Amino acid sequence: MLTPAHITRVVGAALEEDAPWGDLTSTALLPEDVRATADLVARESGVFSGGDVFSTAFRLTDPAIVVDLHVGDGDEFGPGDVLASVAGAARGVLTAERVALNFTQRMSGIATLTAAYVRATRGSRARIVDTRKTTPGLRAFERHAVRSGGGHNHRFSLSDAVMAKDNHLAVLQGSGSDLASALRDALARLPHTTHVVVEVDRLDQIPAVLDGGAHTVLLDNFTLDDLRAGVAMVAGRAQVEASGGVTLETVGGIAATGVDVISVGALTHSAPALDLGLDVRIG
């Protein structure tokens, strides 16, 4: 998903937003021939993500700027570690600095939070996945960061899978449609590669979902006891996903119920940006 073309398009738009008519401060104050070097330094521990994005911000600003990455996406680091080095014209380095940092801090924050969720579920069968609760326009960046942290991706968009949630089921019920029949009819029309997920919020909804042939039963905001009961009811006939109010404090208990997937919106909508700095010097 995070292709070079997509990175160039999004980072280019960010640079244009930040300096639509150039960097007035750098142009007014800095001699054109002054060169600078800079280190991307971690102020706290974390997991790195966004190396290609960081490099692209400088390349698009000035193709002559050289960026050396000292860590790869998914690598852990500690306070004081130098994650990358930058060298080139001072004007270009300072023009690209904020955009490069914004992306890398955001992506590394997501990767770091995801890694914490993965550690909390270690030893279980559960896979930690993200959701569509992403920053508009930055989904590929944020989804990549989840993978950097050891997590997995849910469907990328509404076009990628059938996922019937509570509002879909409410419309079906209101129209007098039978859920199991509606699912069977949909599966008969869909390509055989299309994955079908159905969200339920009560145990008594599960039999109809299984009867309809869904591939995944999503148990939303279930208690731990009901999650265990839901896993037993499904009995391997479909994947079982848990979602709703998942936190670092609760995810371990959820994983222990035997679910296959735990979707966590907080990975992308609540991850704090990691504290990374660009230390610049002349030369």
C-alpha positions, 0 to 999 in steps of 0.5 A: 500500500505504501508505494513510492508513488503514493509517498511522493504524492502525499509528502509533496502535498504536505510540503506544498501546504507547509511552504506554498511559496517557499520558505521565507525565513530560510531564504531571507536569512540563510546564505544560499551556499551554506551547507548543514548536516543534521541527525534524527535523534530519539528523545525516548524509546520506541519502534521506528517507522517511516524511513522512506517517508522521511527521506522523501521529504528531503529529496523532494525539497532538494534532490541534492540532499543526502539522507542516510537511515541508520535503522529500518522500519520495525527496529527498536531504539532508545533515547539518544540513538541517532536514527538517520543523518541528513546532509545538504544545503541548509535552506533545503534541510530546514525547509523539509525538517518539519514535514519530515519530522511530522510524518516520522514522529506520527508513524513511529508513535503508531508503531510503538503503540502497536508493539505494546499491544503485540507484546501484551498478547504474546503467547496467544493465538490472537492477531492485533489488527487496525481499523479504518479509524485513520487520518483521512489521506494518511491511511497507507502511512498509518497502516504501514506503521501498524505493520512496523510495530508487528501488527496486521491490517484489517480491510484497507477500504470499503471496497476490500471486503464485506463487513456488516456492522450494527447499522447494516443489520438494523437496515436489514431487520427494518426491511424485513430481510432475514440475515442468514438468507441475505448472507447466502444471497450475497455470497452467491453473487460475490467473487469467491475471494471476497471475505465476509465479516458480520458484527454481532453484539449478542450471543443469540445473533451468532447462529444466523451469522454461521448459517449464512456462511460468514467467514468471520464473526465479529464480537463487539463489546462482549464481556470476557465470559461472553467472548469465551462463550462466543468462541465455543459457539463458533467452534472453528466454523469461522474466525472470531474477532473481538473489538470495542473498547480494547485497551492495553490493560484489557487486551491480554484478557481478551486474547486469552479467550481464544479469539483469532483477531483483536481489532484496535482503533486506538492504534491509529486514532489515539497513538501519541507522536513519538518525541524525535528531534532533528539536531542541525549543525553547520558543515 
